[in-house]
Each structure stands twice: as structure tokens, then as C-alpha cells.
Amino acid sequence: MFVYGSLVLWNFLVEEISTRILTVFVAVLFLVRVLQKLKEANSLPPGPWGVPILGSLPFLKGDLHLHFRDLTQKYGSLISTRLGSQLIVVLSDYKMIRDAFRKEEFTGRPITEFSTLLDGYGVINTAGKLWKDQRKFLHDGLRHFGMSYIGSRKAQMENRIMREVEEFLSVLAAQKGNPIDLNPFLAVSLSNVICDILMSVRFSHNDERFRRFMFLIEEGFKLFSSLEASFFIPILKYLPGQRQTREKIAKNRVEMAQFLQETIEEHKKSFDPSHLRDLLDTYLYEIQKANEEGVGHHLFEGKDHDRQMQQIMGDLFSAGMETIKSSLQWAVLFMLHHPEVMKAVQEEMDQVVGRRRLPKLEDLPYLPVTESTMLEVMRISSIVPMGTTHAPTRDLQLNGFHLPRHAQIVPLLHAVHMDPSLWDEPEKFNPSRFINSEGKVVKPEYFLPFGVGRRMCLGEILARMEIFSFFSSLLHSFEICVPAGETLPSLKGVAGITISPNAFKICLKPRPMEWDSMGTIRPAGSH
Ligand code: HEM
């Protein structure tokens, strides 16, 4: 009896002690974790803490890039803040951005609701080896098809662009000076340039297929924006309405994928390895080579080939069309606001290019007023105000602060372009800031419309060629004015991933070319 009683007591004590030890152990673990979090929070770059769960979300006012700019003015050029569950680190000093983004460890992409929707396909939202291989391949491929400052391929690219410029100008001339919104005309012409390079596809201005494709892209942007809240507070994705939005995104993606897949299938049928027509063919070539060698291709890392090609085409199209369209719309808008600059650009071209032909890329070094005007448009509009969001590939230190692996790193390009310590009166539109005392165009190292470092824009050369060709030809061919009775359109843009102007209308009055007064058809080789 005594032995039994002792055993019961012993067991009771052991259980009691174990429970207590376990409780103490859990409490210590919890405390250590809380201390770790506090230490981490203390070593993060400075910035507003906000409120529990929501972070700074309730205090967001206006456009995100302007909100971040206000914070950097208050807390310094490296700040951190929480938006819901996401830790955001903003860099606004150009040297800091440049030095950080040169390093491999800043080339990651954050894992967000948005990136999971894309399943790691494409180039823009990938990271690691797959991104690196993809980027190198695309860089070489785009060069091969003329995205280069030198060589015969450059001439090919210029011809391709000028074919679209001429069609653009003739469609505009057919509007006979009536008020028009340039947006749909630019959309077709610019899409044709990029689609030709990617997959030898061109659209006409009334093409139903193209309209549907553009509609799906625009709707996609809107649908993604309406999911934004759940990117920051993931639990919101279970709200009614959010599921339907996701389903709609998936449905639209299938429709766009079908459109792209049709082109991929046509390419597969007519594929000739000795004559690669476009970027899509270069992918097919790589796949064929890998199949013959019986190995998986490093460009796909076990991913579905067709889906990867679809996403690459989609990535380059969406990165390459909207950005140039917005830049050109900003350029026109600034010309309406600064007719004296428009006049100076036109006079320079009349003198250097003459009235017998359209401007060519080789004229550019002799057109400092035109070039500096385009640069100033890019600076002041900063159409990709926050670049793309990067993520550290591991926990890092930057300027003595801790950047955890899950942080989202934002390069605030807008703040760099509006920094009064770098630019004199940055809010003022002043192209001559890019011209030195010898009359030459100079681009300071803190001019970063295409970002900087390892993940900087892949399409910079094409973008510069297109912006020059469309802008200079438009101004060479037409006087641009506000429709009679209408007020000057606002310079306040609509901010999303890019900033574009609100829709506005213009009237175009032809500036006679010499072949018009001669009553002849445009002479062959005049452009
Ligand atoms: C005015 C036109 C354009 C501007 C201002 C622009 C600007 C930018 C910026 C700021 C970035 C992010 C850089 C970073 O995060 O560090 C970017 C990335 C990118 N751009 Fe552009 N871009 C333009 C046109 C184009 C064109 C025409 C193409 C395609 C042919 C293109 C393809 C890309 C791609 C693929 C990336 C992502 C690169 C990567 O993730 O490694 N862009 N661009």
C-alpha cells in the first residue's frame, strides 16, 4: 500500500514537474522569439511602426511613391515601414541604390500573393539561377534582333520601327485635325514593334484580336489592383469577391495563353533552325537542341516549355509597350504645356534634318535640344517611380541596418529624380539641365529612368530608339495643340506600377514637308 501510494505520488510529481518545465520552456522560447523580433525591429532602418496588424496601411495617403518620398524626407534615405504583413524597405539615395543593386544578393524577388499567381514562370518575377539564365539568354537574343547601339542589326531595328512610325503618322494624318486621343494609335504601333521582335506578329488598327488582347491586359492590371489589399493582409483573400477576382484573372490568363499558344504552335510548324525569325524561334531552337542531346534545358528548369514561352512573351510585351506609350504621352503633354520647347525642337530638326525626310537615329548626336527634351520628360515623369521590387537573397546588412530575407526592397527612382540636392529646381520642366556649357548632352549618373544594377531594364536600348523615332517624327510632321475650347490637360498622372497621364485629346496640324509642295509622292529612301 505504501509502495503504491509512493508511486502515485512520484508519478504525480513527475507529471507536474514535466508540465511546468514544458510551460517554462515554451514561455522561454516565446520570450526569445519576441526578443529576437524586437532586436530585429530595432536594427531595421528607421521609419514609422504604424499599428498592429495593419502597420502603416491606415496612414497611406495619395500615391504610394509620394507617400514613400515624404517618409524619406522625414526619416532619411533608407527607411523601413510595414504595410500589413509586408516589411517594406525604401532606398532613395542613388549611390546606395546603385551600390546595393550591383550585388548578387539584391537580385531576389519577394514571394507575394502576386508572384504565387505566376507560379515562378517568366523573367520579371523569377529569381536565382532560372532568372539569371533567362536574362542572359534574352539579353543576347534581343541584341541579335537589333537591340544594339551598333552594327547592321541596329539598322534592321530602325527599319522595323520606322515602318510603324510611318503607318502611325499616316493614320494620324487621316484624322484630319479632329480631336483625338493618341493612346489607341500608339498602342497598335508600339505593340507591332515589340510583337514583331518577339514573334513576328503585326496587328492592324482595326484588328479585333488585338483589341481583345489589349482589353485583357488592361483588365488584368485593374483586377490585380483590386487584389492589392490581400497582398498586404493575406487573410482578406477569403473575403467574398476576392475569390471571384482570382477566378477571373485565371480565366483571362487562359484566354491570353491560348492567343500566345496559337502563335507558338504556328512557329513550331514553320520552324527552320537555319533561319531564326524572332525571339520565339530562338527558344524553339534551344528546346530542339536540348531534346537532341537528351538533356533538360537550363532555361526551363523542369518547367513546362510552352507556359514558360507564353510568360516570357507576356512579360516582354507588358514591360515594353505600356512604358513607351506612357513616355510618349508624357512627352506630348509636356509639349502642350511648353510650346516654346516644342518650337525649339522643331526648329532644330528643320535645320539639321531638313523638310525632305523624317529624322533618323544617326541624326541624334546633332539634335541636342531634341535629345535633352526627351531626357527631361523621362526624368520629370519617372514613369516607373518605384522601379521593380527586389528582395535580399539572404538576411543582409545595409549601412549598418538589418534587412531580413523577406523584406521588399523598393528603389525610389522618383525621389532620385526629384532630389533638389542633385537637380536645380527639380519640379521645373527644363531640358537645358541636360546640356553642358559646350552645348553637348550629358546624362548625370543619377539619371535612372531604367533603374540600375543587375536587374535594370532589359529593354533600355529599344525604348530609347522608339521614344526618339516616334517623338521626333511626330513633332517633325505635326503641330500639336489643345482642341479649341478645351483647357490644358492636367500634369497629374495616374499611378500604378507605371505613372501615365490621364486621358487627353489633341489636334494635329500637318507641318508641310518639301515633297508636299513639290506635289510629288514621298521620294524612295527619303527616310
Ligand atoms: C520608357 C521605357 C521603359 C522604362 C522607363 C523602363 C524602366 C524599367 C525599370 C525602372 C525597371 C526595373 C529596374 C530595377 O528594378 O532595378 C525595368 C525592368 C525591366 N524592363 Fe523596362 N523600361 C522600359 C521599357 C522596356 C522595354 C521596351 C522592355 C522590353 C523589351 C523592357 C523590359 C524590362 C524587363 C524584362 C525588366 C525586368 C528585368 C529583370 O527582372 O531582370 N522595358 N524597366
Residues whose N, C-alpha, C, O or C-beta is under 5 A from the ligand:
A	BS01	HEM	V123 I124 L316 A319 G320 T323 I324 S327 V384 G387 T388 P449 F450 G451 V452 R454 R455 M456 C457 L458 G459 L462 A463
